[in-house]
Amino acid sequence: MALYPQLDFVNNIFNSISAIGLFNNGTEIGAGTNYSRISITPADHLQVTSDANNYYISNKVQLSFAQATSDWGEFNQIGIFAGSTQVLWFLIDVPLRIVRANDQVFIDVGKLQITIPKNMI
């Protein structure tokens, strides 16, 4: 048995994250455009923190999508993908945003956050 099974569970999630994408109501945006997911290297892009009640996985650097060369459409969710096959793992709701040609989507430090309650592990 692991000394810290909760933290092992959280680290397994952390180390599995491989990409971030933009979604509108569960469908990935940008069909037929230059849109692409952001590849994630957990040790370089993410961090794990905690408080008395929760573990948090968040971005420790700004995440930047490519500049749109055409309209990508609107998004209201950020998708978290796991593994080399990039299986969709989480969808995080965000305020609705429209991406037009020449826009660039940034996720500021700490704004992408997965909360894992300690009492649920």
C-alpha positions in Angstrom: 0.0 0.0 0.0 1.3 3.4 -0.9 2.3 5.8 1.8 0.2 8.6 0.3 -2.6 6.9 -1.8 -4.5 10.2 -2.4 -1.4 12.0 -3.7 -0.5 8.9 -5.9 -4.1 9.1 -7.4 -3.7 12.8 -8.1 -0.2 12.3 -9.6 -1.6 9.6 -11.9 -4.1 12.1 -13.2 -1.4 14.9 -13.5 1.0 12.7 -15.4 -1.7 11.5 -17.8 -2.7 14.9 -19.2 -1.4 15.2 -22.7 -3.4 18.0 -24.5 -5.9 20.8 -24.1 -8.7 21.7 -26.6 -11.6 24.1 -27.1 -15.2 22.8 -27.2 -18.7 24.1 -27.7 -21.3 22.1 -25.9 -19.2 18.9 -26.0 -18.0 19.2 -29.6 -14.5 20.3 -30.4 -14.4 23.5 -32.4 -12.4 24.5 -35.5 -13.3 21.9 -38.1 -11.8 23.0 -41.4 -9.5 25.7 -39.8 -6.0 25.9 -38.5 -7.2 25.1 -35.0 -5.3 22.4 -33.1 -5.0 21.3 -29.5 -2.2 22.4 -27.3 0.2 19.5 -26.4 0.9 19.4 -22.7 4.0 18.1 -20.9 2.8 18.0 -17.3 6.1 18.8 -15.6 6.6 21.8 -17.9 3.0 23.2 -18.0 1.2 22.1 -14.9 1.5 21.9 -11.1 -0.2 20.2 -8.2 -1.1 22.1 -5.1 -3.4 21.4 -2.2 -5.2 22.8 0.8 -7.0 21.1 3.7 -9.9 19.9 1.5 -8.7 19.6 -2.1 -5.9 18.9 -4.5 -5.6 21.2 -7.5 -4.0 20.6 -10.9 -3.5 23.9 -12.6 -1.4 25.5 -15.3 1.8 27.1 -14.0 2.6 28.8 -17.4 0.4 30.7 -19.8 -1.1 28.3 -22.4 -1.4 29.7 -26.0 -3.3 28.3 -29.0 -2.1 29.2 -32.4 -3.4 32.5 -33.9 -6.6 31.8 -35.8 -6.2 32.2 -39.6 -10.0 32.0 -40.1 -13.0 31.9 -37.8 -12.9 29.0 -35.4 -16.4 29.6 -34.0 -17.4 29.8 -30.4 -16.3 27.8 -27.4 -17.7 27.4 -23.9 -15.6 24.5 -22.6 -12.0 23.5 -22.3 -11.2 19.8 -22.9 -8.5 18.0 -21.0 -7.1 15.0 -22.9 -5.1 12.1 -21.4 -2.6 9.6 -22.8 -0.9 9.2 -26.1 -4.2 8.5 -27.8 -5.6 11.8 -26.3 -8.8 10.4 -24.8 -11.1 13.2 -23.7 -11.0 13.1 -19.9 -12.6 16.4 -18.5 -14.6 19.2 -19.8 -14.4 22.5 -17.9 -17.1 25.1 -18.5 -15.9 28.6 -19.3 -17.7 31.8 -20.4 -18.8 31.7 -24.0 -16.2 33.2 -26.4 -16.1 33.6 -30.2 -12.8 33.1 -32.0 -12.5 35.0 -35.2 -9.6 35.2 -37.7 -6.5 36.8 -36.2 -7.6 36.1 -32.6 -5.4 34.1 -30.3 -6.7 32.2 -27.3 -4.6 32.3 -24.1 -5.2 30.5 -20.8 -3.5 32.6 -18.1 -1.5 31.1 -15.3 -3.7 29.3 -12.8 -6.9 29.7 -14.8 -7.1 26.1 -16.0 -7.9 24.2 -12.8 -9.0 20.7 -11.9 -10.2 20.4 -8.3 -10.1 16.9 -6.7 -11.8 16.8 -3.3 -9.7 14.8 -0.8 -12.8 13.2 0.7 -13.7 11.8 -2.8 -10.5 9.8 -3.2 
